[in-house]
Amino acid sequence: MADPFDPYREALVMETETIWPAEYADLPAAEKVTLEGKLHADPAACSNLVYVRTHTGFCRQITVTPADVERLGS
């Protein structure tokens, strides 16, 4: 279940993770890196965002959706 964007937890994000569904397996690695950068630069706009508690703060976990890919123009 996705979390809403949370400025408090955002301030405590120490790690990021991007989950790519199987439908994007053929996407070139360079394009994935570019899209990941754009997704994590604007987490409030992501469709599927989860904050995972860690010992040092939070890990921002974004699962890529077709809506995200379309919005980013790729």
CNS distance restraints for C-alpha pairs under 8 A (distance, minus, plus):
assign (resid   1 and name CA) (resid  50 and name CA) 7.61 0.50 0.50
assign (resid   2 and name CA) (resid  47 and name CA) 7.95 0.50 0.50
assign (resid   2 and name CA) (resid  48 and name CA) 5.23 0.50 0.50
assign (resid   2 and name CA) (resid  49 and name CA) 5.26 0.50 0.50
assign (resid   2 and name CA) (resid  50 and name CA) 5.32 0.50 0.50
assign (resid   3 and name CA) (resid  48 and name CA) 7.47 0.50 0.50
assign (resid   3 and name CA) (resid  49 and name CA) 5.62 0.50 0.50
assign (resid   3 and name CA) (resid  50 and name CA) 5.02 0.50 0.50
assign (resid   3 and name CA) (resid  51 and name CA) 6.89 0.50 0.50
assign (resid   4 and name CA) (resid  44 and name CA) 7.91 0.50 0.50
assign (resid   4 and name CA) (resid  49 and name CA) 7.07 0.50 0.50
assign (resid   4 and name CA) (resid  50 and name CA) 7.89 0.50 0.50
assign (resid   5 and name CA) (resid  10 and name CA) 7.93 0.50 0.50
assign (resid   5 and name CA) (resid  43 and name CA) 7.12 0.50 0.50
assign (resid   5 and name CA) (resid  44 and name CA) 5.22 0.50 0.50
assign (resid   5 and name CA) (resid  49 and name CA) 7.34 0.50 0.50
assign (resid   6 and name CA) (resid  10 and name CA) 6.04 0.50 0.50
assign (resid   7 and name CA) (resid  11 and name CA) 6.28 0.50 0.50
assign (resid   8 and name CA) (resid  12 and name CA) 6.95 0.50 0.50
assign (resid   9 and name CA) (resid  13 and name CA) 6.36 0.50 0.50
assign (resid   9 and name CA) (resid  51 and name CA) 7.44 0.50 0.50
assign (resid   9 and name CA) (resid  57 and name CA) 7.98 0.50 0.50
assign (resid   9 and name CA) (resid  58 and name CA) 6.78 0.50 0.50
assign (resid  10 and name CA) (resid  58 and name CA) 7.87 0.50 0.50
assign (resid  10 and name CA) (resid  60 and name CA) 7.83 0.50 0.50
assign (resid  12 and name CA) (resid  57 and name CA) 5.14 0.50 0.50
assign (resid  12 and name CA) (resid  58 and name CA) 5.83 0.50 0.50
assign (resid  13 and name CA) (resid  57 and name CA) 5.85 0.50 0.50
assign (resid  13 and name CA) (resid  58 and name CA) 4.55 0.50 0.50
assign (resid  13 and name CA) (resid  59 and name CA) 5.54 0.50 0.50
assign (resid  13 and name CA) (resid  60 and name CA) 6.28 0.50 0.50
assign (resid  14 and name CA) (resid  56 and name CA) 6.96 0.50 0.50
assign (resid  14 and name CA) (resid  57 and name CA) 5.95 0.50 0.50
assign (resid  14 and name CA) (resid  58 and name CA) 5.81 0.50 0.50
assign (resid  14 and name CA) (resid  59 and name CA) 6.00 0.50 0.50
assign (resid  15 and name CA) (resid  58 and name CA) 6.69 0.50 0.50
assign (resid  15 and name CA) (resid  59 and name CA) 4.50 0.50 0.50
assign (resid  15 and name CA) (resid  60 and name CA) 6.33 0.50 0.50
assign (resid  16 and name CA) (resid  40 and name CA) 7.69 0.50 0.50
assign (resid  16 and name CA) (resid  59 and name CA) 5.26 0.50 0.50
assign (resid  16 and name CA) (resid  60 and name CA) 4.75 0.50 0.50
assign (resid  16 and name CA) (resid  61 and name CA) 5.90 0.50 0.50
assign (resid  17 and name CA) (resid  59 and name CA) 7.03 0.50 0.50
assign (resid  17 and name CA) (resid  60 and name CA) 6.22 0.50 0.50
assign (resid  17 and name CA) (resid  61 and name CA) 4.74 0.50 0.50
assign (resid  17 and name CA) (resid  62 and name CA) 6.37 0.50 0.50
assign (resid  18 and name CA) (resid  36 and name CA) 6.73 0.50 0.50
assign (resid  18 and name CA) (resid  61 and name CA) 5.80 0.50 0.50
assign (resid  18 and name CA) (resid  62 and name CA) 4.95 0.50 0.50
assign (resid  18 and name CA) (resid  63 and name CA) 5.84 0.50 0.50
assign (resid  18 and name CA) (resid  64 and name CA) 7.12 0.50 0.50
assign (resid  19 and name CA) (resid  61 and name CA) 7.31 0.50 0.50
assign (resid  19 and name CA) (resid  62 and name CA) 6.13 0.50 0.50
assign (resid  19 and name CA) (resid  63 and name CA) 4.53 0.50 0.50
assign (resid  19 and name CA) (resid  64 and name CA) 6.18 0.50 0.50
assign (resid  20 and name CA) (resid  24 and name CA) 6.36 0.50 0.50
assign (resid  20 and name CA) (resid  25 and name CA) 7.60 0.50 0.50
assign (resid  20 and name CA) (resid  63 and name CA) 6.22 0.50 0.50
assign (resid  20 and name CA) (resid  64 and name CA) 5.61 0.50 0.50
assign (resid  21 and name CA) (resid  25 and name CA) 7.38 0.50 0.50
assign (resid  21 and name CA) (resid  63 and name CA) 7.52 0.50 0.50
assign (resid  21 and name CA) (resid  64 and name CA) 6.90 0.50 0.50
assign (resid  21 and name CA) (resid  65 and name CA) 7.91 0.50 0.50
assign (resid  27 and name CA) (resid  31 and name CA) 6.78 0.50 0.50
assign (resid  27 and name CA) (resid  32 and name CA) 6.73 0.50 0.50
assign (resid  28 and name CA) (resid  32 and name CA) 6.42 0.50 0.50
assign (resid  29 and name CA) (resid  33 and name CA) 6.27 0.50 0.50
assign (resid  30 and name CA) (resid  34 and name CA) 6.38 0.50 0.50
assign (resid  31 and name CA) (resid  35 and name CA) 6.16 0.50 0.50
assign (resid  32 and name CA) (resid  36 and name CA) 5.98 0.50 0.50
assign (resid  33 and name CA) (resid  37 and name CA) 6.26 0.50 0.50
assign (resid  34 and name CA) (resid  38 and name CA) 6.46 0.50 0.50
assign (resid  35 and name CA) (resid  39 and name CA) 6.09 0.50 0.50
assign (resid  35 and name CA) (resid  69 and name CA) 7.67 0.50 0.50
assign (resid  35 and name CA) (resid  72 and name CA) 7.41 0.50 0.50
assign (resid  36 and name CA) (resid  40 and name CA) 6.11 0.50 0.50
assign (resid  37 and name CA) (resid  41 and name CA) 6.01 0.50 0.50
assign (resid  38 and name CA) (resid  42 and name CA) 6.58 0.50 0.50
assign (resid  38 and name CA) (resid  72 and name CA) 7.60 0.50 0.50
assign (resid  39 and name CA) (resid  43 and name CA) 5.93 0.50 0.50
assign (resid  39 and name CA) (resid  45 and name CA) 7.94 0.50 0.50
assign (resid  39 and name CA) (resid  46 and name CA) 6.70 0.50 0.50
assign (resid  39 and name CA) (resid  62 and name CA) 7.76 0.50 0.50
assign (resid  39 and name CA) (resid  68 and name CA) 7.80 0.50 0.50
assign (resid  40 and name CA) (resid  62 and name CA) 7.83 0.50 0.50
assign (resid  42 and name CA) (resid  46 and name CA) 7.28 0.50 0.50
assign (resid  43 and name CA) (resid  49 and name CA) 7.25 0.50 0.50
assign (resid  43 and name CA) (resid  62 and name CA) 7.98 0.50 0.50
assign (resid  46 and name CA) (resid  62 and name CA) 7.33 0.50 0.50
assign (resid  46 and name CA) (resid  68 and name CA) 6.37 0.50 0.50
assign (resid  47 and name CA) (resid  63 and name CA) 7.99 0.50 0.50
assign (resid  47 and name CA) (resid  64 and name CA) 7.84 0.50 0.50
assign (resid  47 and name CA) (resid  65 and name CA) 6.83 0.50 0.50
assign (resid  47 and name CA) (resid  67 and name CA) 7.26 0.50 0.50
assign (resid  47 and name CA) (resid  68 and name CA) 6.69 0.50 0.50
assign (resid  48 and name CA) (resid  62 and name CA) 5.82 0.50 0.50
assign (resid  48 and name CA) (resid  63 and name CA) 5.47 0.50 0.50
assign (resid  48 and name CA) (resid  64 and name CA) 7.10 0.50 0.50
assign (resid  48 and name CA) (resid  65 and name CA) 7.31 0.50 0.50
assign (resid  49 and name CA) (resid  60 and name CA) 7.13 0.50 0.50
assign (resid  49 and name CA) (resid  61 and name CA) 5.88 0.50 0.50
assign (resid  49 and name CA) (resid  62 and name CA) 4.75 0.50 0.50
assign (resid  49 and name CA) (resid  63 and name CA) 6.71 0.50 0.50
assign (resid  50 and name CA) (resid  60 and name CA) 6.08 0.50 0.50
assign (resid  50 and name CA) (resid  61 and name CA) 5.10 0.50 0.50
assign (resid  50 and name CA) (resid  62 and name CA) 6.41 0.50 0.50
assign (resid  51 and name CA) (resid  58 and name CA) 6.06 0.50 0.50
assign (resid  51 and name CA) (resid  59 and name CA) 5.71 0.50 0.50
assign (resid  51 and name CA) (resid  60 and name CA) 4.90 0.50 0.50
assign (resid  51 and name CA) (resid  61 and name CA) 6.11 0.50 0.50
assign (resid  52 and name CA) (resid  58 and name CA) 5.42 0.50 0.50
assign (resid  52 and name CA) (resid  59 and name CA) 5.01 0.50 0.50
assign (resid  52 and name CA) (resid  60 and name CA) 6.50 0.50 0.50
assign (resid  52 and name CA) (resid  61 and name CA) 7.09 0.50 0.50
assign (resid  53 and name CA) (resid  57 and name CA) 6.16 0.50 0.50
assign (resid  53 and name CA) (resid  58 and name CA) 4.61 0.50 0.50
assign (resid  53 and name CA) (resid  59 and name CA) 6.43 0.50 0.50
assign (resid  54 and name CA) (resid  58 and name CA) 5.21 0.50 0.50
assign (resid  54 and name CA) (resid  59 and name CA) 6.64 0.50 0.50
assign (resid  64 and name CA) (resid  68 and name CA) 6.34 0.50 0.50
assign (resid  64 and name CA) (resid  69 and name CA) 7.30 0.50 0.50
assign (resid  65 and name CA) (resid  69 and name CA) 6.50 0.50 0.50
assign (resid  66 and name CA) (resid  70 and name CA) 6.08 0.50 0.50
assign (resid  67 and name CA) (resid  71 and name CA) 6.01 0.50 0.50
assign (resid  68 and name CA) (resid  72 and name CA) 6.20 0.50 0.50
assign (resid  69 and name CA) (resid  73 and name CA) 6.43 0.50 0.50
assign (resid  69 and name CA) (resid  74 and name CA) 5.72 0.50 0.50
assign (resid  70 and name CA) (resid  74 and name CA) 6.11 0.50 0.50
